[in-house]
Amino acid sequence: MKLRRWVTASVATMATLALTTIAAPSSPAATLRQVYVAMGDSYSAGPLIVPQTDPITCVRSGNDYPGLVSRQLGVAVFRDVTCSSATTADFVQSQPANIPGGPPAPPQYQALSPDTTLVTVGIGGNDVGLVGLALSCINFAPPPIGHSCQAANGMTYQNRIDTFAATYGQVVETIRAKAPHAKILLVGYPTTIKDGGCFPYQPILGNDATYLQGLIDRLNRRMSAQAAAHGATYVNLRASTIGHDSCQLPGTRWLEGLVPSSPAFPLHPNALGMQNAAARVLATLG
């Protein structure tokens, strides 16, 4: 009888423990309140991609890759402070509106908070002047009438990129100080133009097209190295966008050329490019 009572009591205790275990959250992440902050420049903001949620100050799209990621993750709080024309200086100071007369954008670091759980950052192209360089490489006439921007600049931009590289590490450490529990993703730049270009379809001479893409690749490598050195995660957009650059036909291209074929700013990602970037961010998050 004593043995029977002991067995009965043991079975009841085990059943109670099992129910308690089933009812408990499987991990702290199951109840974590997700707070996502997106920082960056126009390659993250999506200028002219519809709908434009901020058409004056930052020329930002509601369908930029941060917006797509936030909806897919179902985050509780989403702060998209990506802004066209931004540099890392605009992380710490107000940025003038892209449309004259509009209100300035607050410093992007202000969007961070101690409860932030995810931060994506796409920055650097404007710091080293790659957009301005690309515009200077436009030629509507072949050599010898057209002049090579590579020949005119030598190693200037390679040196700029190498000097700027450490700034990525500083950005990561500043974010970590303001949002110590956040996962930090540095999002690279996509393939802009294929090696050798496609003159005159895109009016950039073949050697200059290779030169431009080489500089973007160099910036991506420095970004990736700094992410690894400072405990952040690098999101590679280069590989997935090969064959979808500005030389491709509409519908295949994910980055527009000098004359866009869909609502997007020239030499910037279109809606398809943003969808791909969102997919790569989500894949990186697992």
N, C-alpha and C positions, 0 to 999 in steps of 0.2 A: 504493500500500500504506500509506504514511504517513497519507494522507487517510482511508483506510478505518479504520485503527486509531484515528484522532482522532475520527471520527464514532461508532465503536462505544463508545469511552470516554465521549464526551459523552452519548450516549443512556443509558448505564448510570448516569452521575452524575445526570442529570435524573430517572430512575426512582427512584433512592434518595431524592432530595429530595422527590419527590411523595409517596412512602410516609411519609417523616418528617412531612410537612405533614399528611397524613390522620390520622396517629396522635396528633398533638399536640392538646391541648385547644383549642377554638375561641376561648376567652376565659378570663380569670381567674375569672369567675363560674361557669364550668363545674365547678370544683373547690372553690368556696367553701363552707365549712361554715356553714350557716344557723343563727343563734341569734336567736330571737324572744322579746321581752319585751313583755307586755301590761300596761298600767297603766290605772287609771281607777276609776270609781264603779259604782253599781248598774246603770246603763244599759249598761255593758260586762260586768258580772259575771253578770247574769241571775238574780236571786234567784227561787227557787221553780221555775224551769225545770228539768225533769228531764234527766239525773241531776244531783243536787247533789253536787259533789265536795268542797265545804267548806260544810256546812250550819250551822255554828255561828259560826265567826269572821267569815267574809266573805260567807256565804250565796251561794256562787258555783256556777254551773252548768258541767258539762263540755261543754255545748252552747251556751255563750255564743259571741259572734262570734269572739273570739280563738281559742277551741278549734277552731271550724270552719275558720278560716283556717289554723291550724297544721297541721291534718290535710290540707287541700288542698295546701298548699305542701310537705308532707313534710319539715318542718324537723328538723334534727339535735337541737336543744335548744329546749325551749319552757318559758318561765317565765311563768305567768299569776298576777299579783299584784293583779288587779282586785278591788275590795272594796266591797260595799254600804256606803253612808253616807260614803264617802271624800271628803275635800277635798284640796286641794293641800298642806295642812299634814301630811297623812298620807303624803305622799311623803318627808318628812324625819324624821318621828317615828312611833313605834308607834301603831297604831290599836286602841282597845278593841274587843273582840269584839261583834258584833251581838247574839248571844245571851248574856245575863249568865252569867258563870262560865266562859266559854270563854277560850282563850288569846288574847292580843293578836296583831294582824298586824304583822309587821316593817315598817319604812319601805319604801315601794315602790321608792325609788331603789336600795336594796340589791340588787335583782334585776339591775341593769345591770352589764355587764362590758365590758372593752376589745374583746372579740371579738363583741359583740352586732352583728347585721347589720340587724335590723328592730325598731322600737318603735312600738306604737300606744298612743295616749293619748286617753281619753274622760273629761273632767273639767270642773268648773265649776259645774254646777247646784246642788250643795250649798254651794259657796263663797258663792254669791249668794243662797241660800235659796229657790230656785224650788219645791222639793217642799213645803216648809212653806207657801209662798204658795198653791200649788194646793189644799192641804187647807183653807186658810182661805177659799177661794173656793167651797167646797161649800155649796149652798143647796138645801133640800128644799121651799121655798115660793117662789112667784114674787113679784116686787115688788107692793106696797110692804112685804110681810112680810120677804122676803129682802133682804139688804143687799149691795151691790156691793163686792167687794174692790178693784176699780179705784178707786172713789171714796175708799175708806179709805186707800189707799197713795199716791196721786198719782204723783210722779216718783221715789219712793224706790228702786224696783228698777231703773229705767233708770240712775240714778246709780250704784247698786252695780255693775251690769254694766260701765259705762264705767270705773269705778275699778279693777275687777278685771282688765280686759283685758290690761294689761301683764304680768300674772302668766303668761299663756300664753307670752310671749316668754321669761320667766325659766325656765320649765319646759323649753322647747326648748333653751336654752343650757346648762342643767344636764345634761340628757340627753346633749348633744353632748360635754360635757367628760368624762363618764363612759363614753360609748360613741361615740368619735369617728368610727367607720366605719359607724354605723347610719343607715338611712333612717328618718326620723321622720314619722309620720302622726298628725295631730290629727283625731280622729273627732268630727264634729258630732252634734247631737241630732236625732232624727226629728220628724216632725209628730205633735203630741200630740192636738190637737183642732181640728176645722175652724172657720174663721171663723164667728161667729154661734152656735157650739155646737149642741147638740141637746137642750136642756132639754125635758122632765125625764128623757129617756133617760140622759143624764149630767147629774147635778144641779149644773150650773154655768150661771149666767145667761149669755145670749147675748153681752152686752158684755164680761163677764168672760172668756169663752172666747177672744174675739178679743184681749183684753188679755194673757192668759197666753201664747198662741201668739206674739204680737208680741214678748214678752220673750224667749222661746226663740229666735226669729229674730234678735233683737238680739245675744244671746250668741253665736249661730253666726256672725254677721257679724264680731264682734270676734275670735273664734277664727280665722276664715279670714284676716283681715287680719294678725294676729300670726304666723300660720304663714308667710304670704308674706314678711313683713318679716324673718323669722329663718331662712329657708331650709328650712322644713319643708313638708309637703304636707297640705292640708286635704281631708278626705273628707266630701262632702256627702250626708247622709242625708235632708235635708228634702224635696228634690224627688221622690225615689223613693217616699216614704211618703205623699204626698198621695193621699187617697182610701182610706187604710188606717189612719186615726186611730181614736181610742177611740169615735167616734160610729158606726162601721160595725158591721155584723152579725158575729157570730162566724164565723171562717173567712176573712173579708175584712179584719178589723182586725188590725194588726200591733202595736198598742199597746193594752193593756188599760185599761178604765175603772175606776170606783170599785169595781165588783163584777166581778172577772175571770171570763171565760168559759172560760179554759184555764189550766193551771198557770203562773202568773206573778204577780209582785207588782202590786198596784193601781197604775195610772198608769205602768206600765213596759212595755217591749217583751216580747212573748211569743216562743215558739220561731220563728214565722214572721218576726217582726221581727229576730231574731238572724240568721236565714238571709239576709235582705235586707242587713243590715249587713255580713255576711261577703262577700256578692257585691259590694258597693260597694267594700270594702277591696281585694278581689282585682282588681276592674276598675281601681282607681286604681294598683295595682302593675303592671298591664299583663300 
